[in-house]
Amino acid sequence: MSRTKLTTAPNMTVTDADACMQAIAELECEQLRVAVRHDRKINRVKEECEQALAPLAEQLEAEQAKLAQFIDTHPAAFIRPRARKTNFGSYGKRSTPPKLQITDESAVVAWADGHGYTDVVIRQARLSKPAILKRAKAGEHVPSVKVTSAEETFCKTAPSLLKAVREGVE
């Protein structure tokens, strides 16, 4: 089907608008066809990569476990220096910064509040837009708030067309 670009929308007829919607739907369907086709190619490549990497990851994990076991069973060898350097890298012991795990935040907040530790809990005010909108719509003046409403034009391709495209791409 030949498509002509309509430069003056006010002169369009309903038939012209329907043809324009058809063109939009056809273009969206073609975009989706191309995207689905490429996504499937990407997924196949990712799957091949994962299959090729899996045995290597297993071997790597086994070698790392063996080395960790050696380090753990020979702690005296890693007092000074704490690591052994080789042409391939280094291994040994190192200190890591302490990590904090909090299982019950409310208990920590209660503890901090009870002891007056204001540096432990950071309280931040957050605005609830739905609550503000409700009050503004009810006629209440809310400073620095402007409620706007407008109409917008839209066009939407029929979901059944898009579904057919997704299912039909190989």
C-alpha positions as CSV (number, residue, x, y, z in Angstrom):
1,M,0.0,0.0,0.0
2,S,1.4,3.4,-0.9
3,R,1.5,5.9,1.9
4,T,1.5,9.6,1.3
5,K,2.6,12.0,4.0
6,L,-0.3,14.2,5.0
7,T,1.1,17.7,5.7
8,T,-2.1,19.4,6.6
9,A,-4.0,17.4,9.3
10,P,-7.0,19.8,9.4
11,N,-7.8,18.8,5.8
12,M,-7.9,15.1,6.6
13,T,-11.1,13.2,6.3
14,V,-12.1,10.3,8.5
15,T,-11.0,7.9,5.8
16,D,-7.6,9.7,5.7
17,A,-7.4,9.4,9.5
18,D,-8.3,5.7,9.3
19,A,-5.6,5.1,6.7
20,C,-3.1,7.0,8.9
21,M,-4.0,4.7,11.9
22,Q,-3.5,1.7,9.6
23,A,-0.1,2.9,8.6
24,I,0.8,3.5,12.2
25,A,-0.3,0.0,13.2
26,E,1.6,-1.6,10.3
27,L,4.8,0.3,11.2
28,E,4.5,-0.7,14.9
29,C,3.9,-4.3,13.9
30,E,7.0,-4.2,11.7
31,Q,9.1,-2.7,14.5
32,L,7.9,-5.4,16.8
33,R,8.7,-8.1,14.2
34,V,12.2,-6.8,13.9
35,A,12.7,-6.5,17.7
36,V,11.3,-10.0,18.4
37,R,13.5,-11.5,15.7
38,H,16.6,-9.9,17.2
39,D,15.7,-10.6,20.8
40,R,15.4,-14.3,19.9
41,K,18.8,-14.2,18.2
42,I,20.3,-12.5,21.3
43,N,18.7,-15.1,23.6
44,R,20.1,-17.9,21.5
45,V,23.6,-16.3,21.7
46,K,23.2,-15.8,25.5
47,E,22.1,-19.4,25.9
48,E,25.2,-20.7,23.9
49,C,27.4,-18.4,26.0
50,E,25.9,-19.7,29.3
51,Q,26.4,-23.3,28.1
52,A,30.0,-22.6,27.2
53,L,30.7,-20.8,30.5
54,A,29.0,-23.3,32.9
55,P,31.8,-25.9,32.9
56,L,34.4,-23.2,33.2
57,A,32.7,-21.7,36.2
58,E,32.5,-25.1,37.8
59,Q,36.2,-25.7,37.3
60,L,37.0,-22.2,38.5
61,E,35.0,-22.7,41.6
62,A,36.7,-26.1,42.3
63,E,40.1,-24.6,41.9
64,Q,39.2,-21.6,44.2
65,A,37.9,-24.0,46.8
66,K,41.2,-26.0,46.7
67,L,43.3,-22.9,47.1
68,A,41.1,-21.6,49.9
69,Q,41.4,-24.9,51.7
70,F,45.2,-24.8,51.3
71,I,45.3,-21.2,52.8
72,D,43.0,-22.2,55.7
73,T,45.1,-25.3,56.5
74,H,48.4,-23.4,56.4
75,P,47.6,-20.1,58.3
76,A,51.2,-19.7,59.5
77,A,52.3,-19.3,55.9
78,F,50.2,-16.2,55.6
79,I,51.1,-14.2,58.7
80,R,53.9,-12.1,57.1
81,P,53.6,-11.6,54.2
82,R,49.8,-12.1,54.2
83,A,49.8,-13.0,50.5
84,R,52.0,-14.9,48.1
85,K,52.6,-13.3,44.8
86,T,53.1,-15.4,41.7
87,N,53.4,-14.6,38.0
88,F,49.7,-15.5,37.7
89,G,48.4,-13.4,40.6
90,S,48.4,-13.5,44.3
91,Y,46.7,-15.4,47.1
92,G,46.5,-15.3,50.8
93,K,44.7,-13.6,53.7
94,R,43.4,-10.0,53.8
95,S,41.2,-8.1,56.2
96,T,37.9,-6.9,55.0
97,P,35.9,-4.0,56.5
98,P,33.2,-4.9,58.9
99,K,29.7,-5.5,57.5
100,L,26.5,-4.7,59.2
101,Q,23.5,-6.9,58.9
102,I,20.2,-5.5,60.4
103,T,17.5,-8.1,60.8
104,D,14.9,-5.9,62.5
105,E,15.0,-2.1,61.7
106,S,12.2,-1.2,64.0
107,A,14.1,-2.7,67.0
108,V,17.2,-0.7,66.1
109,V,15.0,2.5,65.7
110,A,13.4,1.9,69.1
111,W,16.8,1.2,70.7
112,A,18.3,4.4,69.2
113,D,15.2,6.5,70.3
114,G,15.4,5.0,73.8
115,H,19.0,6.0,74.1
116,G,18.7,9.4,72.4
117,Y,21.1,8.5,69.6
118,T,19.9,11.0,67.0
119,D,22.8,10.1,64.6
120,V,21.6,6.5,64.2
121,V,18.3,7.1,62.6
122,I,17.9,9.5,59.6
123,R,14.4,10.8,59.3
124,Q,13.4,12.3,56.1
125,A,10.2,14.1,55.2
126,R,8.5,12.8,52.1
127,L,5.4,14.2,50.4
128,S,2.4,12.1,49.5
129,K,1.2,13.3,46.2
130,P,-2.1,11.4,46.3
131,A,-2.9,13.0,49.7
132,I,-1.9,16.5,48.4
133,L,-4.0,16.0,45.3
134,K,-7.0,14.9,47.3
135,R,-6.9,18.0,49.5
136,A,-6.3,20.3,46.5
137,K,-9.2,18.8,44.6
138,A,-11.4,19.3,47.7
139,G,-10.7,23.0,47.4
140,E,-8.1,23.4,50.0
141,H,-5.2,25.8,49.2
142,V,-1.9,24.0,49.2
143,P,1.0,26.4,48.9
144,S,3.4,25.8,45.9
145,V,1.0,23.3,44.4
146,K,-0.7,23.6,41.0
147,V,-3.1,20.9,39.8
148,T,-3.2,20.6,36.0
149,S,-5.4,18.5,33.8
150,A,-5.4,18.2,30.1
151,E,-6.6,16.1,27.2
152,E,-4.0,14.4,25.0
153,T,-4.2,12.8,21.7
154,F,-3.4,9.2,21.4
155,C,-3.4,6.3,19.0
156,K,-3.0,2.7,20.0
157,T,-2.4,-0.3,17.9
158,A,-4.8,-3.2,18.5
159,P,-3.3,-5.6,21.0
160,S,-4.5,-8.5,18.9
161,L,-2.3,-7.4,16.0
162,L,0.7,-7.1,18.2
163,K,0.0,-10.5,19.8
164,A,-0.2,-12.0,16.3
165,V,3.1,-10.5,15.4
166,R,4.8,-11.8,18.5
167,E,3.5,-15.3,17.9
168,G,4.2,-15.3,14.1
169,V,7.9,-14.3,14.2
170,E,10.4,-17.1,13.8
